[in-house]
Amino acid sequence: MVDVERFRLLLEEERDRKLSLLKSLRSDISSVSLARQDSNVDDEHDPEGSTIAFELSQASALLEQSRVGLDQINAALERIAAGSYGRCEICAVAIPEGRLEARPWTPFCVEHASASQDSLRRS
């Protein structure tokens, strides 16, 4: 039997970390964007331009990853509230506790997690 309360606390802690990271990333992106807005520098010819563009791109990718992670955490917390946490959404088999410890937000058992990854790769 899965200790749902322990996983709820882990998920809430992870949600708080993600929210803090999202706030920080948004602030960083806004700061760089505002600084560039008043500049007439051409990124293509400015030696710093490609570095700034790369950093913005990287921060934007991290922001999107964090948003997706936050969505997964919130979905797991909803499953806890609904009483379905720890069961595979496809086959309803109990998800091994070791898997939940590694990925407490996962909605799939190992078998179906692999199948969902395969279908994503084919898309």
C-alpha positions as CSV (number, residue, x, y, z in Angstrom):
1,M,0.0,0.0,0.0
2,V,1.4,3.4,-1.1
3,D,1.9,6.0,1.6
4,V,-0.2,8.7,-0.2
5,E,0.4,11.3,2.5
6,R,4.2,11.1,2.1
7,F,3.8,11.5,-1.7
8,R,1.4,14.4,-1.3
9,L,4.0,16.2,0.8
10,L,6.8,15.4,-1.7
11,L,4.6,16.7,-4.5
12,E,3.7,19.9,-2.7
13,E,7.4,20.5,-2.0
14,E,8.3,20.0,-5.6
15,R,5.4,22.2,-6.7
16,D,6.7,25.0,-4.5
17,R,10.2,24.6,-6.0
18,K,8.7,24.7,-9.5
19,L,6.7,27.8,-8.7
20,S,9.8,29.5,-7.4
21,L,11.8,28.5,-10.4
22,L,9.1,29.7,-12.8
23,K,9.0,33.1,-11.0
24,S,12.8,33.4,-11.2
25,L,12.9,32.4,-14.9
26,R,10.1,34.9,-15.8
27,S,12.0,37.6,-14.0
28,D,15.3,36.8,-15.8
29,I,13.6,36.7,-19.2
30,S,11.8,40.0,-18.5
31,S,15.0,41.7,-17.4
32,V,16.9,40.6,-20.5
33,S,14.0,41.5,-22.8
34,L,13.6,45.0,-21.2
35,A,17.3,45.6,-21.4
36,R,17.4,44.7,-25.1
37,Q,14.2,46.6,-25.9
38,D,15.9,50.0,-25.4
39,S,19.0,48.9,-27.3
40,N,19.4,49.3,-31.1
41,V,22.0,46.5,-31.1
42,D,21.8,44.0,-34.0
43,D,22.2,40.5,-32.5
44,E,23.7,39.2,-35.7
45,H,26.6,41.7,-35.6
46,D,27.0,42.2,-31.9
47,P,29.5,39.8,-30.3
48,E,27.3,39.6,-27.2
49,G,24.1,39.2,-29.3
50,S,24.4,35.4,-29.9
51,T,25.2,34.8,-26.3
52,I,22.1,36.8,-25.1
53,A,19.9,35.1,-27.7
54,F,21.2,31.7,-26.5
55,E,20.6,32.5,-22.9
56,L,17.1,33.7,-23.7
57,S,16.4,30.6,-25.7
58,Q,17.7,28.4,-22.9
59,A,15.7,30.3,-20.2
60,S,12.6,29.9,-22.4
61,A,13.1,26.2,-22.7
62,L,13.6,25.8,-19.0
63,L,10.4,27.9,-18.4
64,E,8.4,25.5,-20.7
65,Q,9.9,22.4,-19.0
66,S,9.0,23.8,-15.6
67,R,5.5,24.6,-16.7
68,V,5.0,21.0,-18.0
69,G,6.5,19.7,-14.7
70,L,4.1,21.8,-12.7
71,D,1.2,20.5,-14.7
72,Q,2.3,17.0,-14.0
73,I,2.6,17.7,-10.3
74,N,-0.8,19.3,-10.2
75,A,-2.4,16.4,-12.0
76,A,-0.8,14.0,-9.5
77,L,-2.2,16.0,-6.6
78,E,-5.6,15.9,-8.3
79,R,-5.3,12.1,-8.5
80,I,-4.5,12.0,-4.7
81,A,-7.6,14.1,-4.0
82,A,-9.6,11.7,-6.3
83,G,-8.2,8.6,-4.6
84,S,-6.7,7.2,-7.8
85,Y,-3.0,8.1,-7.1
86,G,-0.5,5.3,-7.4
87,R,-2.6,3.4,-10.0
88,C,-1.7,3.4,-13.7
89,E,-4.1,5.5,-15.7
90,I,-4.2,2.9,-18.5
91,C,-4.3,-0.5,-16.8
92,A,-5.2,0.5,-13.2
93,V,-2.4,-1.7,-11.8
94,A,-0.5,-0.3,-8.8
95,I,2.5,1.7,-9.7
96,P,5.6,0.3,-7.9
97,E,6.6,2.5,-4.9
98,G,10.2,2.7,-6.2
99,R,8.9,4.3,-9.4
100,L,6.7,6.7,-7.5
101,E,9.8,7.7,-5.4
102,A,11.7,8.4,-8.6
103,R,8.8,10.1,-10.3
104,P,6.0,10.9,-7.8
105,W,4.0,12.7,-10.5
106,T,3.9,9.7,-12.9
107,P,0.4,8.5,-14.0
108,F,1.7,5.3,-15.6
109,C,3.2,1.9,-14.6
110,V,6.6,1.1,-16.1
111,E,5.1,-0.9,-19.0
112,H,2.7,1.9,-20.0
113,A,5.2,4.7,-19.4
114,S,7.4,3.0,-22.0
115,A,4.5,2.6,-24.4
116,S,3.6,6.3,-24.0
117,Q,7.2,7.3,-24.7
118,D,7.2,5.2,-27.9
119,S,4.0,6.8,-29.2
120,L,5.5,10.3,-28.5
121,R,8.6,9.4,-30.5
122,R,6.4,8.3,-33.5
123,S,4.5,11.6,-33.5
